[in-house]
Amino acid sequence: MNIQSPARFTVASYNVLNLFDNVDDPGKKDEGTPAKSAESQAAVAEVMVSSGADVIALQEVENLEILTAFRNQNGLGKTYPHLLLLEGNDNRGIDVALMSKYPIQNPVSHKETTFKVEKEEKPGRFLRDVLQADIEMPGKIPVRFFVTHFASKLGGERSDRLRKAEARAAREIIQKETAAFPGQRYVLLGDFNDTPESPAVKTFTTPDKNGWAMRDVFADAPDTVSYPTDEEAAAKWGRKKIDQILVSPQLMESFQGHQVHHHPADQQASDHWMISSRFEVKG
């Protein structure tokens, strides 16, 4: 009898806080954001290595060039040979990206998607993007990834409306783009700038009229926090879980656990903690 070993893999999400270079990019308002220091980049790399993640969804990366340089200069080239970043809509130039141990296939940007925003006549767009790609995980398990970074709360009530609109549009994209996906294993990761009980997150986790819903891998840990790592900011604003990993019911069947990656270099690396989830697909 040929018994196939279980296919194990870990996916993670990490807002790395302004992974910028020192080049002024035309058309981007990046001149007010300093380049991320070598020390801070090294701290980010330490967190990544300690996580053991197979695929990491990133937020706040300026461009593919700085992401490639960061990986290579911090000794991550052999661990994460595959990178994906497609330029999004953000005026400051922060984009979402993927780092992977395995080849990244079928990349798609949804930055041109337009949608209705409550109380506004002009159609909205994703403030950054919903980045889509396929990765064949160990055991030849295909997983479709969606990476996002929704609008922050800095814009007040308008930002709240935009996040809800972004979430509705992202849900429609995911439903459409996974309808015929083999195995129905897919995941949405990123900085939602909102908590699990918010309307934006519940857009994905509350069944719609057809019963479609995603699963929050941290649902059994409601007290989890992912932001901010800084003690002074935490004292002022409190700590919340605004980074999310949501998966399809089929992928949730393989769920093995989740983690917030605390590390001595946390505060030097970013204002967010990396979060991850482990899966085991049995043969």
C-alpha positions as CSV (number, residue, x, y, z in Angstrom):
1,M,0.0,0.0,0.0
2,N,1.3,3.4,-1.0
3,I,0.4,5.9,1.8
4,Q,1.0,9.5,0.9
5,S,2.5,11.7,3.6
6,P,0.4,14.7,4.7
7,A,1.2,18.0,2.9
8,R,2.1,20.6,5.5
9,F,2.5,24.3,4.9
10,T,2.3,27.7,6.7
11,V,1.0,31.0,5.3
12,A,1.6,34.3,6.9
13,S,0.7,38.0,6.7
14,Y,3.0,40.8,7.7
15,N,2.8,44.6,7.4
16,V,6.5,45.4,7.3
17,L,6.0,49.2,7.8
18,N,7.4,51.3,5.0
19,L,9.8,49.1,3.2
20,F,11.0,52.0,1.1
21,D,14.2,52.9,-0.8
22,N,15.9,56.3,-1.0
23,V,14.8,57.0,-4.6
24,D,12.2,59.6,-5.4
25,D,9.7,57.8,-7.7
26,P,8.0,60.1,-10.3
27,G,4.2,60.2,-9.7
28,K,4.4,58.9,-6.2
29,K,4.4,61.0,-3.0
30,D,7.2,59.0,-1.5
31,E,9.5,61.8,-0.7
32,G,8.1,62.1,2.9
33,T,8.8,58.5,3.8
34,P,12.5,57.8,4.6
35,A,14.2,54.6,3.4
36,K,13.8,51.7,5.8
37,S,17.1,51.4,7.7
38,A,19.4,48.3,7.4
39,E,18.8,47.6,11.0
40,S,15.0,47.6,10.6
41,Q,15.2,45.5,7.5
42,A,17.4,43.0,9.3
43,A,14.8,42.8,12.1
44,V,12.1,42.1,9.6
45,A,14.2,39.3,8.1
46,E,14.8,37.8,11.6
47,V,11.0,37.6,12.2
48,M,10.5,36.0,8.8
49,V,13.1,33.4,9.3
50,S,11.9,32.5,12.8
51,S,8.3,32.1,11.5
52,G,9.2,29.3,9.1
53,A,6.4,30.4,6.8
54,D,6.2,29.0,3.3
55,V,4.4,32.0,1.9
56,I,4.3,35.5,3.3
57,A,1.8,38.1,2.2
58,L,3.4,41.6,2.7
59,Q,2.0,45.1,3.0
60,E,3.7,48.5,2.8
61,V,6.4,47.6,0.2
62,E,7.4,50.4,-2.1
63,N,8.4,48.4,-5.2
64,L,9.8,45.1,-6.5
65,E,13.3,46.5,-6.6
66,I,13.4,47.2,-2.8
67,L,11.7,43.9,-2.0
68,T,14.3,42.0,-4.1
69,A,17.2,44.0,-2.5
70,F,15.8,43.4,1.0
71,R,15.5,39.6,0.4
72,N,19.0,39.3,-1.1
73,Q,20.8,41.6,1.3
74,N,19.3,39.7,4.3
75,G,20.1,36.2,3.2
76,L,16.6,35.2,2.3
77,G,17.2,34.5,-1.4
78,K,17.4,30.7,-1.0
79,T,14.5,30.5,1.4
80,Y,12.2,32.8,-0.7
81,P,13.3,32.6,-4.3
82,H,9.9,33.7,-5.6
83,L,8.5,37.2,-5.3
84,L,5.5,39.0,-6.7
85,L,4.6,42.7,-6.5
86,L,2.4,44.5,-9.0
87,E,2.1,48.3,-8.6
88,G,-1.1,49.4,-7.0
89,N,-3.1,52.6,-6.6
90,D,-1.6,54.0,-3.4
91,N,-0.5,57.7,-3.8
92,R,2.4,57.2,-1.4
93,G,3.5,54.1,-3.2
94,I,2.9,51.3,-0.7
95,D,2.0,48.0,-2.3
96,V,1.1,44.5,-1.4
97,A,3.4,41.6,-2.3
98,L,4.1,37.9,-2.0
99,M,7.3,36.1,-0.9
100,S,7.2,32.3,-1.5
101,K,9.3,29.2,-1.2
102,Y,7.4,27.8,-4.2
103,P,6.7,29.3,-7.7
104,I,4.0,32.0,-8.0
105,Q,1.7,31.5,-10.9
106,N,-1.1,33.4,-12.7
107,P,-0.6,36.8,-11.1
108,V,-3.5,39.2,-11.4
109,S,-4.0,42.8,-10.2
110,H,-7.5,44.1,-9.5
111,K,-6.5,47.7,-9.0
112,E,-8.6,48.8,-11.9
113,T,-11.8,47.4,-10.4
114,T,-14.4,50.1,-9.7
115,F,-17.2,49.9,-7.2
116,K,-19.9,52.0,-5.4
117,V,-18.9,53.8,-2.3
118,E,-21.8,54.8,0.0
119,K,-22.7,58.5,-0.2
120,E,-20.4,59.1,-3.2
121,E,-21.3,59.5,-6.9
122,K,-17.8,58.9,-8.2
123,P,-16.9,55.2,-8.4
124,G,-14.2,54.0,-5.9
125,R,-11.1,51.9,-6.4
126,F,-9.0,49.9,-4.1
127,L,-6.8,52.2,-2.2
128,R,-4.0,49.7,-2.9
129,D,-5.0,46.5,-4.7
130,V,-6.3,43.0,-4.3
131,L,-3.4,41.0,-5.6
132,Q,-4.2,37.5,-6.8
133,A,-1.9,34.5,-7.5
134,D,-1.7,30.7,-7.4
135,I,0.9,28.7,-5.6
136,E,1.3,24.9,-5.6
137,M,2.0,23.9,-2.1
138,P,3.7,20.7,-0.9
139,G,1.8,17.6,-2.1
140,K,0.9,19.4,-5.3
141,I,-1.9,21.2,-3.4
142,P,-3.0,24.3,-5.4
143,V,-3.9,27.3,-3.3
144,R,-5.2,30.7,-4.7
145,F,-4.0,33.7,-2.7
146,F,-5.6,37.1,-2.4
147,V,-3.5,39.8,-0.7
148,T,-5.0,43.2,0.3
149,H,-4.4,46.3,2.4
150,F,-7.7,48.1,3.0
151,A,-8.0,51.9,3.8
152,S,-6.7,53.1,7.2
153,K,-8.9,54.8,9.8
154,L,-7.0,58.1,9.3
155,G,-9.8,59.4,7.0
156,G,-12.5,59.0,9.6
157,E,-16.0,58.3,8.5
158,R,-15.1,58.4,4.8
159,S,-12.4,55.7,5.4
160,D,-15.0,53.5,7.2
161,R,-17.3,53.7,4.1
162,L,-14.4,53.0,1.8
163,R,-13.3,49.9,3.7
164,K,-16.8,48.5,3.6
165,A,-16.9,49.1,-0.1
166,E,-13.5,47.6,-0.7
167,A,-14.6,44.5,1.3
168,R,-17.7,44.1,-0.8
169,A,-15.8,44.4,-4.0
170,A,-13.1,42.0,-2.8
171,R,-15.7,39.5,-1.9
172,E,-17.2,39.6,-5.4
173,I,-13.7,39.2,-6.9
174,I,-13.0,36.2,-4.7
175,Q,-16.3,34.5,-5.4
176,K,-15.8,35.0,-9.2
177,E,-12.1,34.1,-9.3
178,T,-12.5,30.9,-7.2
179,A,-15.8,29.5,-8.7
180,A,-13.9,27.0,-10.9
181,F,-10.7,26.8,-8.9
182,P,-9.6,23.1,-8.4
183,G,-9.9,21.9,-4.8
184,Q,-11.5,25.2,-3.7
185,R,-8.6,26.0,-1.4
186,Y,-8.1,29.8,-1.2
187,V,-7.0,32.4,1.3
188,L,-7.4,36.2,1.8
189,L,-4.6,37.7,3.8
190,G,-3.6,41.3,4.7
191,D,-3.9,44.4,6.8
192,F,-7.6,45.0,6.9
193,N,-7.2,48.1,9.2
194,D,-10.3,46.6,10.9
195,T,-11.2,44.0,13.6
196,P,-12.9,40.7,13.1
197,E,-16.2,42.1,14.4
198,S,-16.2,45.0,11.9
199,P,-18.5,45.3,9.0
200,A,-15.6,45.0,6.6
201,V,-14.4,41.7,7.9
202,K,-17.9,40.3,8.5
203,T,-18.5,41.0,4.8
204,F,-16.4,37.8,4.2
205,T,-17.3,35.8,7.3
206,T,-21.1,36.2,7.4
207,P,-22.9,33.9,4.9
208,D,-24.5,35.7,2.0
209,K,-27.9,34.8,0.6
210,N,-26.2,31.8,-1.2
211,G,-24.5,30.6,1.9
212,W,-21.0,31.7,0.8
213,A,-18.6,32.7,3.6
214,M,-14.9,32.4,4.5
215,R,-13.5,31.2,7.8
216,D,-11.4,33.3,10.2
217,V,-8.5,31.1,11.3
218,F,-8.3,33.1,14.6
219,A,-12.0,32.7,15.4
220,D,-11.2,30.6,18.4
221,A,-8.9,33.3,19.8
222,P,-10.9,36.5,20.1
223,D,-8.3,38.2,22.3
224,T,-5.6,38.0,19.7
225,V,-3.8,41.3,18.8
226,S,-1.6,42.2,15.9
227,Y,-1.1,45.9,16.3
228,P,0.7,48.0,17.5
229,T,4.0,46.6,18.7
230,D,5.0,49.9,20.2
231,E,4.2,50.3,23.9
232,E,3.6,54.0,23.7
233,A,1.2,53.7,20.8
234,A,-0.6,50.8,22.6
235,A,-1.0,52.9,25.7
236,K,-2.6,55.6,23.7
237,W,-4.7,53.7,21.2
238,G,-5.0,50.2,22.7
239,R,-4.1,47.0,20.9
240,K,-6.3,45.2,18.3
241,K,-6.2,42.5,15.7
242,I,-6.4,44.3,12.4
243,D,-4.4,41.8,10.3
244,Q,-6.5,38.9,9.1
245,I,-6.2,35.4,7.5
246,L,-9.5,34.3,6.1
247,V,-9.8,30.9,4.2
248,S,-12.3,28.9,2.3
249,P,-14.2,26.1,4.1
250,Q,-12.2,23.6,2.1
251,L,-8.9,25.0,3.3
252,M,-10.2,25.3,6.8
253,E,-10.7,21.5,6.8
254,S,-6.9,21.3,6.9
255,F,-6.4,23.9,9.6
256,Q,-3.8,23.0,12.3
257,G,-3.2,26.2,14.2
258,H,-2.4,29.9,14.2
259,Q,0.3,32.1,15.7
260,V,1.2,35.7,16.3
261,H,5.0,35.8,15.9
262,H,6.5,37.6,18.9
263,H,10.2,38.2,18.5
264,P,12.9,40.3,20.3
265,A,13.2,42.4,17.1
266,D,9.4,43.1,16.9
267,Q,9.4,46.9,17.5
268,Q,12.5,47.5,15.4
269,A,11.0,45.5,12.5
270,S,7.5,47.0,12.3
271,D,4.5,48.4,14.1
272,H,2.6,45.1,13.3
273,W,3.2,41.6,14.4
274,M,3.4,38.9,11.8
275,I,0.5,36.4,11.9
276,S,0.4,32.9,10.4
277,S,-1.7,29.8,10.0
278,R,-0.6,26.2,9.6
279,F,-2.3,23.6,7.4
280,E,-2.0,19.9,6.8
281,V,-3.7,18.3,3.9
282,K,-3.8,14.5,4.4
283,G,-3.2,12.2,1.4
